[in-house]
Amino acid sequence: MDYVEISDELTEFRLAGDYQAWWIKAYQPNRYEYLYQSSPISEIDTVHTPLTMESRQGFCLSIHEAALADYASMTLCRIGQTDLKCDLVPWSDGVKVRGPTPLKSPWRTIQIGRTAGDLITSNLILNLNEPCRLADVSWIKPGKYIGIWWGMHLDKWTWGSGLRHGATTENAQRYIDFAAKYGFDGVLVEGWNVNWDGDWVQNGALFNFTQPHPDFDLEKVAQYAASKGVQLIGHHETGADVLNYERQMEEAFRLYQRLGVHIVKTGYVGHGRAIKRFDDKGNLQREWHHGQYMVAHYRKVIETAAKYQIMLDVHEPIKDTGERRTYPNMMTREGARGMEYDAWSPDGGNPPEHTTILPFTRLLGGPMDFTPGILDLFYEEYKPHNRVNTTLAKQLAYYVVIYSPLQMAADLIENYEHQPAFQFIRDVPVDWRQTKVLHAKIGDYVTIVRQDRHSEDWYLGSITDEHSREWNVQLDFLKPGTHYIAEIYADAPDADWRSNPLAINIQRRVVTSATLLKLKLAAGGGLAVRFRPASAREIETIPPY
């Protein structure tokens, strides 16, 4: 055969017990952006992967896929009591996969760990992808960024034109100045191009990816950023209209390359079967974000971006299956409920346990652009019925716990000025040499330490759910015989995510690999620590832990 249409895939996973599972439903209007539910396998229906489970004996396993390309993504449906069957996301006509032969399926993967932390440190998904196909990767650089973004979610600014338009030349230059002053690598600007006015989610066909708003001088802003040593981060929101985007994509990336822009955030906001295409007879069809048609589109965007030396941060993406090994310009993506839900979600935003589940589910696939770093946890002026459901220290710990080689400091820049906790966000790197998980219980807590790739520094992040926690941590990951300064950002004794979330204690202490560090996390709280080698003077003047 030179062409094949697949009507079903018969892969099954037959489980030995009715394991506890953490899952989100498949085939829902809002893609992957739901709170995880937990139940025995016998109570699930059809769910997305990674699907993570825990046995009564404490062993953990997660089912996912690797190297997804030109194939439908896999969901899992329960058959019988505890068996799971591969359920491929179909085309609009019901066919699951179609194309010329030879046709290559993704890997079906099972990660198994004695503890939940073993899942986090597994490289299985990444290593099942093909080696890098790019001859030159010198332009691919991890980094931290700020952006004209959170203000729109708060309704302080608008994506569309008008008196409160966020993406103005003046506003962009103000953010660039802040990035240059405090050492951020880039500035994201959303809403810079025309036709955001009105219901832009329904008007994706009108977006123009090369024409800026009259009050945003793209050329001037790009030049200003370059003069300050800051990278302008481009933005392509498609409104899920991929036909319109693909018509303009090549020209849009070419424009950014000419302007020296090497990072682009893309978006595909649309609900249900929002993706439009025309079939061979010219009939309009609507597809899921997760079927073969869109899997191929997302890969096409990655390859086109690489052609113009552009790194990608994809929102409303296809799930991560490790393709960043083959195309390392695929830096990070959304693919779960991120920080923006704390700004406007009618259910009150992400509860404290949400981020204690993500490292063992969504993040097993790959990096996530969660957009942490909100230090103004209350914003009654803009959103009187919403707030961030964490302590201040937990926001800092996210930079270690939630991995992303492009990491945002998402708050309004005025909320960082004169805030001592901001120093940790400035210091923490995004590129790591090694990772260790010290404590982990899915949905309850996780403690992770990571070593900076470019120094001898280590960073610790620990977060908990709605319950307070206390542990002792042996710092045996530090180099023996070396004194370190531990810069500790901890919940204050009276901190609580509901009643006193801003209470934080910041202190410096001398530690070694033999030190036993006590972690005390408030309800909904966290702790962040930077460990750096100490100077002789610091050893004499700073008290030991």
C-alpha positions as CSV (number, residue, x, y, z in Angstrom):
1,M,0.0,0.0,0.0
2,D,1.2,3.5,-0.7
3,Y,-1.6,5.2,1.4
4,V,-3.4,4.1,4.6
5,E,-6.3,5.3,6.7
6,I,-6.3,4.0,10.3
7,S,-9.8,3.5,11.9
8,D,-8.5,2.4,15.3
9,E,-5.4,1.6,17.3
10,L,-5.7,-1.5,19.4
11,T,-3.0,-0.7,22.0
12,E,-4.2,-1.5,25.5
13,F,-2.7,-1.1,29.0
14,R,-3.9,-3.8,31.4
15,L,-3.3,-2.7,34.9
16,A,-2.7,-5.0,37.9
17,G,-4.8,-3.0,40.3
18,D,-7.3,-0.2,40.6
19,Y,-4.6,2.4,41.1
20,Q,-5.3,6.0,42.2
21,A,-5.0,8.3,39.2
22,W,-4.6,12.0,38.5
23,W,-6.3,13.0,35.2
24,I,-8.1,15.6,33.1
25,K,-10.9,14.7,30.7
26,A,-10.3,14.5,27.0
27,Y,-12.6,16.0,24.3
28,Q,-13.4,19.1,26.4
29,P,-14.0,22.6,25.0
30,N,-11.0,24.2,26.8
31,R,-8.3,21.8,25.6
32,Y,-6.0,20.7,28.4
33,E,-6.8,23.7,30.7
34,Y,-8.7,22.0,33.5
35,L,-8.0,21.2,37.1
36,Y,-6.8,17.7,37.7
37,Q,-9.1,15.2,39.3
38,S,-8.1,12.2,41.4
39,S,-9.9,8.9,41.6
40,P,-9.3,5.2,41.2
41,I,-8.9,4.1,37.6
42,S,-12.2,2.3,37.8
43,E,-13.9,5.8,37.9
44,I,-12.4,7.5,34.9
45,D,-13.8,7.8,31.4
46,T,-11.6,9.1,28.6
47,V,-8.6,11.2,29.7
48,H,-5.5,12.9,28.3
49,T,-2.0,11.8,28.9
50,P,0.3,11.9,30.8
51,L,-2.0,9.8,33.0
52,T,-0.2,9.3,36.3
53,M,-1.1,6.6,38.8
54,E,0.0,5.4,42.2
55,S,-0.4,1.8,43.6
56,R,-1.3,1.0,47.2
57,Q,2.4,0.0,47.7
58,G,3.5,3.5,46.7
59,F,4.9,2.7,43.3
60,C,4.1,5.4,40.7
61,L,3.6,5.1,37.0
62,S,2.7,7.3,34.1
63,I,1.4,6.5,30.6
64,H,2.2,8.9,27.8
65,E,3.6,9.0,24.3
66,A,6.9,10.2,22.7
67,A,7.9,11.6,19.3
68,L,4.4,12.5,18.2
69,A,4.6,13.6,14.6
70,D,2.1,13.4,11.7
71,Y,-0.2,11.1,13.8
72,A,-3.2,11.7,16.0
73,S,-2.5,12.3,19.7
74,M,-3.4,9.5,22.1
75,T,-6.1,9.7,24.8
76,L,-6.9,6.8,27.1
77,C,-10.4,5.3,27.6
78,R,-11.3,2.8,30.3
79,I,-12.6,-0.5,29.2
80,G,-13.8,-2.9,31.9
81,Q,-12.7,-2.2,35.5
82,T,-9.1,-1.2,35.2
83,D,-8.0,-1.7,31.5
84,L,-7.1,1.3,29.4
85,K,-7.3,1.5,25.6
86,C,-5.6,3.9,23.2
87,D,-8.2,6.3,21.9
88,L,-6.9,8.4,19.0
89,V,-8.3,11.9,18.5
90,P,-10.1,11.6,15.2
91,W,-10.5,13.8,12.1
92,S,-13.9,15.4,11.5
93,D,-14.9,12.4,9.3
94,G,-14.0,9.9,12.0
95,V,-10.8,8.6,10.5
96,K,-8.1,8.5,13.1
97,V,-4.9,8.7,11.0
98,R,-4.3,9.0,7.3
99,G,-1.3,9.4,5.1
100,P,1.3,7.8,2.7
101,T,3.3,4.8,3.7
102,P,5.6,4.2,5.4
103,L,3.7,5.6,8.3
104,K,5.4,5.9,11.7
105,S,3.5,5.9,15.0
106,P,4.7,7.6,18.2
107,W,6.1,5.6,21.0
108,R,3.7,4.4,23.7
109,T,5.5,5.0,27.1
110,I,5.2,3.8,30.6
111,Q,7.3,5.5,33.2
112,I,7.7,3.6,36.5
113,G,9.2,4.8,39.8
114,R,9.6,3.5,43.3
115,T,8.6,7.1,44.3
116,A,6.7,9.9,42.7
117,G,10.0,11.8,42.4
118,D,11.5,9.1,40.2
119,L,9.0,10.1,37.5
120,I,10.2,13.7,37.5
121,T,13.9,12.8,37.0
122,S,13.2,10.3,34.1
123,N,14.4,11.2,30.7
124,L,12.5,8.5,28.9
125,I,10.2,10.8,26.9
126,L,13.0,13.1,25.7
127,N,15.4,10.3,24.8
128,L,12.8,8.5,22.6
129,N,12.9,11.4,20.2
130,E,15.4,11.7,17.3
131,P,18.6,13.6,17.8
132,C,18.8,17.3,16.9
133,R,18.2,18.1,13.2
134,L,19.5,21.7,13.4
135,A,23.1,22.2,12.3
136,D,23.5,25.5,14.2
137,V,22.0,25.9,17.7
138,S,24.1,28.9,18.8
139,W,21.1,31.2,18.6
140,I,19.0,29.0,21.0
141,K,19.4,30.5,24.5
142,P,17.4,30.0,27.6
143,G,16.4,33.1,29.5
144,K,13.9,35.0,31.7
145,Y,11.5,37.6,30.5
146,I,8.9,40.1,31.5
147,G,6.0,41.3,29.4
148,I,3.0,43.4,28.5
149,W,0.7,40.5,29.5
150,W,-0.6,40.3,33.1
151,G,-2.1,43.8,32.7
152,M,-4.5,42.5,30.0
153,H,-5.6,39.6,32.2
154,L,-6.4,42.1,35.0
155,D,-8.3,44.4,32.6
156,K,-5.8,47.2,33.4
157,W,-4.9,47.2,29.7
158,T,-6.6,45.8,26.5
159,W,-5.3,43.7,23.7
160,G,-7.4,45.8,21.3
161,S,-6.9,49.4,20.4
162,G,-8.2,52.3,22.5
163,L,-7.3,54.4,25.5
164,R,-6.2,51.4,27.6
165,H,-4.2,49.6,24.8
166,G,-1.3,47.8,26.4
167,A,1.0,47.4,23.4
168,T,2.1,50.9,22.9
169,T,5.6,52.1,21.9
170,E,5.9,54.0,25.2
171,N,4.8,51.1,27.3
172,A,7.1,48.7,25.5
173,Q,10.1,51.0,26.0
174,R,9.2,51.3,29.7
175,Y,9.3,47.5,30.0
176,I,12.6,47.3,28.0
177,D,14.2,49.8,30.4
178,F,13.1,47.7,33.4
179,A,14.5,44.5,31.8
180,A,17.8,46.1,31.1
181,K,18.0,47.5,34.6
182,Y,17.3,44.2,36.3
183,G,19.0,41.7,34.0
184,F,16.0,40.2,32.1
185,D,16.7,38.7,28.7
186,G,13.5,39.6,27.0
187,V,10.2,41.5,26.9
188,L,7.0,40.0,25.5
189,V,4.5,42.3,23.9
190,E,1.0,41.0,23.2
191,G,-1.6,42.8,21.2
192,W,0.8,44.7,19.0
193,N,-0.7,43.8,15.7
194,V,-4.0,45.0,14.2
195,N,-7.5,43.5,14.4
196,W,-7.6,42.6,18.1
197,D,-10.7,44.8,18.4
198,G,-14.0,43.2,19.3
199,D,-14.3,39.5,20.0
200,W,-10.9,38.5,18.8
201,V,-11.4,34.9,19.7
202,Q,-14.1,34.7,17.0
203,N,-12.1,36.9,14.6
204,G,-8.9,34.9,14.1
205,A,-9.2,35.2,10.3
206,L,-8.6,39.0,10.6
207,F,-5.3,38.9,12.4
208,N,-2.4,40.4,10.4
209,F,1.0,39.2,11.6
210,T,3.1,41.9,10.0
211,Q,1.0,45.1,10.5
212,P,1.3,46.8,13.9
213,H,-1.2,49.1,15.6
214,P,-0.6,52.8,14.8
215,D,0.5,53.4,18.4
216,F,3.1,50.6,18.3
217,D,6.2,51.3,16.2
218,L,7.5,47.7,15.7
219,E,10.8,48.8,14.0
220,K,11.5,51.4,16.7
221,V,10.8,49.1,19.6
222,A,12.9,46.3,18.2
223,Q,15.8,48.7,17.7
224,Y,15.4,50.2,21.2
225,A,15.4,46.7,22.7
226,A,18.6,45.8,20.8
227,S,20.3,49.0,22.0
228,K,19.6,48.0,25.6
229,G,20.8,44.4,25.1
230,V,17.2,43.1,25.5
231,Q,15.4,40.7,23.2
232,L,12.0,41.7,22.0
233,I,9.7,38.6,22.2
234,G,7.2,38.5,19.3
235,H,3.7,37.3,19.6
236,H,1.4,35.5,17.1
237,E,-2.1,34.8,18.5
238,T,-4.0,32.9,15.8
239,G,-7.5,32.7,17.4
240,A,-7.2,29.0,16.3
241,D,-7.5,30.1,12.6
242,V,-4.6,28.1,11.3
243,L,-5.6,28.8,7.6
244,N,-5.0,32.5,8.1
245,Y,-1.8,31.9,10.1
246,E,-0.3,29.5,7.6
247,R,-0.9,32.0,4.8
248,Q,1.2,34.6,6.6
249,M,3.6,32.5,8.7
250,E,6.6,32.6,6.5
251,E,6.4,36.4,5.9
252,A,5.8,37.0,9.7
253,F,8.8,34.9,10.7
254,R,10.9,36.6,8.0
255,L,9.9,40.0,9.4
256,Y,10.9,39.0,12.9
257,Q,14.3,37.7,11.7
258,R,15.0,40.9,10.0
259,L,14.2,42.8,13.2
260,G,16.5,40.6,15.3
261,V,13.6,38.9,17.1
262,H,14.6,35.3,18.0
263,I,11.7,34.3,20.3
264,V,8.0,34.2,19.4
265,K,5.0,33.2,21.6
266,T,2.2,31.7,19.6
267,G,-1.4,31.1,20.7
268,Y,-4.4,29.1,19.5
269,V,-7.3,30.3,21.7
270,G,-10.4,28.5,20.5
271,H,-13.0,26.1,22.0
272,G,-13.9,22.6,21.1
273,R,-13.5,21.7,17.4
274,A,-12.4,25.3,16.7
275,I,-9.8,24.5,14.0
276,K,-11.0,25.2,10.4
277,R,-9.8,23.4,7.3
278,F,-11.1,22.6,3.8
279,D,-11.3,19.0,2.6
280,D,-10.5,17.8,-0.8
281,K,-13.9,18.8,-2.1
282,G,-13.6,22.4,-0.7
283,N,-16.0,21.8,2.2
284,L,-15.3,23.5,5.5
285,Q,-14.4,21.1,8.3
286,R,-13.7,21.6,12.0
287,E,-11.0,19.7,13.9
288,W,-9.8,19.3,17.4
289,H,-6.6,20.9,18.6
290,H,-5.2,17.4,19.2
291,G,-5.9,15.5,16.0
292,Q,-3.4,14.6,13.2
293,Y,-4.2,17.8,11.3
294,M,-3.0,20.0,14.1
295,V,-0.1,17.8,15.1
296,A,1.2,18.4,11.6
297,H,0.5,22.1,11.8
298,Y,2.4,22.5,15.1
299,R,5.4,20.6,13.7
300,K,5.3,22.8,10.6
301,V,5.5,25.9,12.8
302,I,8.5,24.5,14.6
303,E,10.3,23.8,11.4
304,T,9.5,27.1,9.8
305,A,10.6,29.0,13.0
306,A,13.9,27.1,13.0
307,K,14.4,28.1,9.4
308,Y,14.4,31.8,10.6
309,Q,16.3,31.1,13.8
310,I,13.3,31.6,16.1
311,M,12.6,29.9,19.4
312,L,9.0,29.1,20.3
313,D,6.8,29.4,23.3
314,V,3.5,27.8,22.3
315,H,0.2,28.4,24.1
316,E,-2.9,26.3,23.5
317,P,-0.4,23.7,22.2
318,I,-0.4,20.1,21.3
319,K,1.0,18.2,24.4
320,D,4.8,17.9,24.8
321,T,6.1,14.5,23.7
322,G,9.8,15.4,23.7
323,E,10.3,16.9,20.3
324,R,12.5,19.6,21.7
325,R,15.4,17.1,21.4
326,T,14.9,17.0,17.7
327,Y,14.0,20.7,17.4
328,P,15.5,22.5,20.4
329,N,14.0,25.8,19.3
330,M,10.7,24.3,20.7
331,M,11.5,25.8,24.1
332,T,8.4,25.7,26.2
333,R,4.6,25.6,26.0
334,E,1.5,26.0,28.1
335,G,-0.9,23.0,27.9
336,A,-2.4,23.2,31.4
337,R,-4.1,25.8,33.6
338,G,-1.4,28.5,34.2
339,M,-1.2,31.6,36.4
340,E,-3.7,33.5,34.2
341,Y,-6.6,31.6,35.8
342,D,-5.8,33.3,39.1
343,A,-6.6,36.6,37.4
344,W,-10.1,35.9,36.1
345,S,-11.4,32.4,36.5
346,P,-15.0,32.3,37.9
347,D,-14.0,29.3,40.1
348,G,-11.6,31.5,42.0
349,G,-8.4,30.4,40.2
350,N,-6.0,27.6,40.8
351,P,-6.3,26.0,44.2
352,P,-3.1,25.4,46.3
353,E,-2.9,21.7,45.3
354,H,-2.9,22.4,41.5
355,T,0.8,23.1,41.3
356,T,1.6,20.1,43.6
357,I,0.0,17.9,40.8
358,L,1.5,19.5,37.7
359,P,5.1,18.2,38.3
360,F,3.8,14.6,38.2
361,T,1.4,15.0,35.3
362,R,1.7,17.8,32.7
363,L,5.4,18.4,33.4
364,L,6.4,14.8,32.8
365,G,5.9,15.6,29.1
366,G,8.2,18.6,29.1
367,P,8.7,22.3,30.1
368,M,5.7,24.5,30.9
369,D,5.3,28.3,30.6
370,F,3.3,28.6,33.8
371,T,4.1,32.4,34.0
372,P,4.9,32.6,37.8
373,G,6.3,35.4,39.9
374,I,3.1,37.3,40.9
375,L,4.2,39.3,44.0
376,D,1.1,41.4,44.3
377,L,-1.2,38.7,45.4
378,F,-4.3,41.0,45.7
379,Y,-5.5,43.2,42.9
380,E,-8.9,44.5,44.1
381,E,-8.5,47.6,41.9
382,Y,-8.8,45.4,38.8
383,K,-10.3,42.1,39.8
384,P,-12.1,42.4,43.2
385,H,-13.3,38.8,43.1
386,N,-10.0,37.1,42.3
387,R,-6.5,36.8,43.9
388,V,-3.5,34.5,43.7
389,N,-4.0,31.5,45.9
390,T,-0.5,31.1,47.3
391,T,1.9,32.7,49.7
392,L,4.6,35.0,48.5
393,A,7.3,32.4,49.1
394,K,5.5,29.8,47.0
395,Q,5.6,32.2,44.0
396,L,9.4,32.1,44.3
397,A,9.6,28.4,44.7
398,Y,7.8,27.9,41.4
399,Y,11.0,29.0,39.6
400,V,12.7,25.8,40.8
401,V,9.7,23.4,40.9
402,I,8.1,24.2,37.5
403,Y,10.8,23.8,34.8
404,S,10.9,26.0,31.8
405,P,14.0,27.2,29.9
406,L,12.0,30.4,29.1
407,Q,10.7,31.6,32.4
408,M,8.5,34.7,32.9
409,A,8.4,37.1,35.8
410,A,4.7,37.7,35.0
411,D,3.7,40.6,37.4
412,L,3.3,44.3,36.5
413,I,6.8,45.7,36.8
414,E,5.8,48.3,39.4
415,N,5.1,45.5,41.8
416,Y,8.7,44.4,41.7
417,E,10.2,47.7,42.6
418,H,11.3,47.9,46.3
419,Q,10.2,44.3,46.9
420,P,13.0,42.3,48.6
421,A,11.6,39.0,47.4
422,F,12.2,40.1,43.8
423,Q,15.9,39.4,44.3
424,F,15.3,35.6,44.1
425,I,13.6,36.0,40.7
426,R,16.5,38.0,39.5
427,D,19.0,35.4,40.7
428,V,17.4,32.1,39.8
429,P,18.6,30.6,36.5
430,V,16.6,28.6,34.0
431,D,19.2,26.2,32.6
432,W,20.1,23.3,34.9
433,R,22.9,20.8,35.2
434,Q,21.1,18.3,37.4
435,T,17.9,17.8,39.3
436,K,17.1,15.9,42.5
437,V,13.7,15.4,44.1
438,L,14.0,15.4,47.9
439,H,10.3,15.0,48.9
440,A,7.3,14.2,46.8
441,K,3.7,13.2,47.2
442,I,1.4,13.7,44.3
443,G,-1.2,16.4,45.0
444,D,0.3,17.2,48.5
445,Y,3.9,18.5,48.2
446,V,7.2,18.4,46.3
447,T,10.7,19.6,47.1
448,I,13.2,19.9,44.3
449,V,16.8,21.0,44.1
450,R,18.6,21.9,40.9
451,Q,22.1,22.9,40.1
452,D,22.8,25.9,37.8
453,R,24.5,24.8,34.6
454,H,26.8,27.7,34.5
455,S,28.0,28.0,38.2
456,E,28.4,26.0,41.4
457,D,25.1,27.4,42.7
458,W,22.2,25.2,43.8
459,Y,18.5,26.2,44.2
460,L,15.8,24.6,46.2
461,G,12.1,25.0,45.7
462,S,9.5,23.4,48.0
463,I,5.7,23.8,47.7
464,T,2.7,22.4,49.5
465,D,-1.1,22.2,49.1
466,E,-3.6,23.7,51.5
467,H,-1.9,22.0,54.4
468,S,1.2,23.3,56.2
469,R,4.3,21.0,56.2
470,E,7.6,20.6,58.0
471,W,10.7,18.6,57.0
472,N,14.4,18.3,57.7
473,V,16.5,18.3,54.5
474,Q,20.1,17.0,54.5
475,L,22.1,19.2,52.2
476,D,24.3,16.4,50.9
477,F,23.8,17.5,47.3
478,L,26.2,20.3,48.1
479,K,30.0,19.9,47.5
480,P,31.6,18.4,50.6
481,G,34.1,20.6,52.3
482,T,32.7,23.8,50.8
483,H,30.9,26.5,52.7
484,Y,27.8,28.0,51.1
485,I,25.6,31.0,51.7
486,A,22.0,29.9,51.9
487,E,19.8,32.8,50.9
488,I,16.5,31.6,52.3
489,Y,13.0,33.0,51.4
490,A,10.6,31.3,53.7
491,D,7.0,31.6,54.8
492,A,6.8,33.7,58.1
493,P,5.6,31.8,61.1
494,D,2.2,33.4,60.8
495,A,1.9,33.1,57.0
496,D,-1.1,31.4,55.5
497,W,-2.3,31.5,51.9
498,R,-5.8,32.6,53.0
499,S,-5.2,35.0,55.8
500,N,-1.6,36.2,55.6
501,P,0.0,35.3,52.3
502,L,2.5,38.2,52.0
503,A,4.3,37.3,55.3
504,I,7.9,36.2,54.3
505,N,11.2,35.9,56.2
506,I,14.4,36.5,54.2
507,Q,17.7,35.5,55.8
508,R,21.2,34.4,55.0
509,R,23.1,31.6,56.7
510,V,26.3,29.7,56.3
511,V,25.7,26.0,55.5
512,T,27.7,22.9,54.3
513,S,26.8,19.5,52.9
514,A,26.4,18.3,56.5
515,T,23.8,20.9,57.5
516,L,20.3,19.7,58.3
517,L,17.9,22.4,56.9
518,K,14.5,22.7,58.4
519,L,11.7,23.5,55.9
520,K,8.6,24.9,57.4
521,L,5.9,25.6,54.8
522,A,2.7,27.5,55.6
523,A,-0.7,26.3,54.3
524,G,-0.6,27.0,50.6
525,G,3.0,28.1,51.0
526,G,6.5,27.4,49.8
527,L,10.1,28.0,50.4
528,A,12.9,29.0,48.0
529,V,16.7,28.9,48.7
530,R,19.7,29.9,46.8
531,F,23.0,28.1,47.8
532,R,26.2,29.8,46.5
533,P,29.8,29.3,47.5
534,A,30.7,31.6,50.4
535,S,33.7,34.0,50.5
536,A,36.1,33.9,53.5
537,R,34.7,37.1,54.8
538,E,31.1,35.9,54.6
539,I,32.1,32.8,56.6
540,E,33.4,35.1,59.3
541,T,30.5,37.6,59.3
542,I,27.3,35.6,58.5
543,P,26.0,33.3,61.2
544,P,25.9,29.5,60.6
545,Y,22.5,27.8,60.2
